[in-house]
Amino acid sequence: MANRLVAVWRGDPRIWRRGLVVAALAVLLALVMAAHAHIPNRFGNLGSLTETFLPWLGLGVPVLLLLAVVRRSASALIAVLLPAIVWLNLFGGLLSDKAAGGGDLMVATHNVNADNADPAGTARSVAASGADVVALEELRASAVPTYEEALASTYRYHSVQGTVGVWSKYPLSDIAPVDIKLGWTRAMRATVTTPAGPVAVYVAHLPSVRVKLEAGFTARQRDTSADALGEAIAGEPLERVVLLGDLNGTMNDRALNAVTSQMRSTQGAAGSGFGFSWPASFPMARIDQIMVKGVEPMKSWTLPETGSDHLPVAARVRLATES
């Protein structure tokens, strides 16, 4: 069958002239992925919007491949190689399982959703993961006592600052809100005194973004808050830093450079796959992040769905230095 198909194509005099539109679309797709950092944000933050869903542009490759086959176009088939190569260069490393054994601290973070109908069940689900440190975001004031009660038996130490909180099996100190230029508290910092020494833990919930026909990708406040968070982390005196939270942006989004340029994603370094966390019903983007500095990621993964519209994410890291 394959030999017959090759013979038919070889004898077709229009094999190179057909499918030029498909070939042009393939080249365009490759350019968008390869030059995403140059797509301007001046118009509706189009660059950040593209970068948020950048991995999904790879779905265009099999579609274009099918069109090239249907059109019996050698030009289109060759052109489709371009976006395929670019996508693999950008994301191929995420397809392998980079998880390793070991680690002496497990952390988890979860945007629990202010409208969560089962906060106690959500809290118990996250605690069942075995995490040593848990960060929760989007805490409704009226639900905080429920979370505190549900987590009290597992976590001896905790602090809630505004709408974010941290629960820990190890002592907390130097607890303070972090100003991310919102006018109310959606970020905090605490020192966790682990058996391997102190670790600075930041919990943050950056402002939400919206996609609107009349305004595009509205993310200006998110971007301002990301810059403020990055500045706070850059000034952190402790060597070992862990950031947990809903950043409403992916590692590809240039608007988070103030944070991502100085920290490593545990998913990128020690995860398997993309680790998409939102929306929980059909995850399309990883906007819930665990990032580290001065700490070695060992494993990173998503936790089972709860009553929230986000999936919890977790990671194991190594704090102790090898002798």
ZIBEL-V720464 format. One record per backbone hydrogen bond with DSSP energy under -1.0 kcal/mol. CO is the residue of the C=O (numbers start at 1). NH is the residue of the N-H. Records with the same first field share a line. If there is no record, write none. Layout:
# ZIBEL-V720464
CO = NH ; NH
This chain:
# ZIBEL-V720464
1 = 5
2 = 6
3 = 7
4 = 8
5 = 9
6 = 10
7 = 11
9 = 12
12 = 15
14 = 18
15 = 74
19 = 23
20 = 24
21 = 25
22 = 26
23 = 27
24 = 28
25 = 29
26 = 30
27 = 31
28 = 32
29 = 33
30 = 34
31 = 35
35 = 38
36 = 39
41 = 45
43 = 46
44 = 217
45 = 49
46 = 50
47 = 51
48 = 52
49 = 53
53 = 56
54 = 57
55 = 58
56 = 59
57 = 60
58 = 61
59 = 63
60 = 64
61 = 65
62 = 66
63 = 67
64 = 68
65 = 69
66 = 70
67 = 71
68 = 73
73 = 77
74 = 78
75 = 79
76 = 80
79 = 82
80 = 84
81 = 85
82 = 86
83 = 87
84 = 88
85 = 89
86 = 90
87 = 91
88 = 92
91 = 94
92 = 95
94 = 273
105 = 317
106 = 132 ; 133
107 = 315
108 = 135
109 = 313
110 = 137
113 = 116
118 = 122
119 = 123
120 = 124
121 = 125
122 = 126
123 = 127
124 = 128
126 = 129
127 = 130
132 = 169
133 = 108
134 = 167
135 = 110
136 = 165
137 = 112
140 = 143 ; 144
143 = 147
144 = 148
145 = 149
146 = 150
147 = 151
148 = 152
151 = 155
157 = 168
159 = 166
161 = 164
163 = 139
164 = 161
165 = 136
166 = 159
167 = 134
168 = 157
171 = 193
173 = 191
176 = 189
185 = 163
186 = 205
187 = 178
188 = 203
189 = 176
190 = 201
191 = 173
192 = 194 ; 199
194 = 197
197 = 194
199 = 192
200 = 242
201 = 190
202 = 244
203 = 188
204 = 246
210 = 218
212 = 216
216 = 212 ; 218
218 = 210
219 = 223
220 = 224
221 = 225
222 = 226
223 = 227
224 = 228
225 = 229
226 = 230
227 = 231
228 = 232
229 = 233
230 = 234
231 = 235
233 = 236
240 = 200
241 = 293
242 = 202
243 = 291
244 = 204
245 = 289
246 = 206
250 = 253
253 = 256
254 = 257
256 = 259 ; 260
257 = 261
259 = 262
264 = 292
265 = 269
266 = 270
267 = 271
270 = 300
271 = 98
277 = 311
278 = 284 ; 285
285 = 277 ; 278 ; 287
287 = 247
289 = 245
290 = 266
291 = 243
292 = 264
293 = 241
296 = 318
298 = 100
299 = 316
301 = 314
309 = 280
312 = 303
313 = 109
314 = 301
315 = 107
316 = 298 ; 299
317 = 104 ; 105
318 = 296
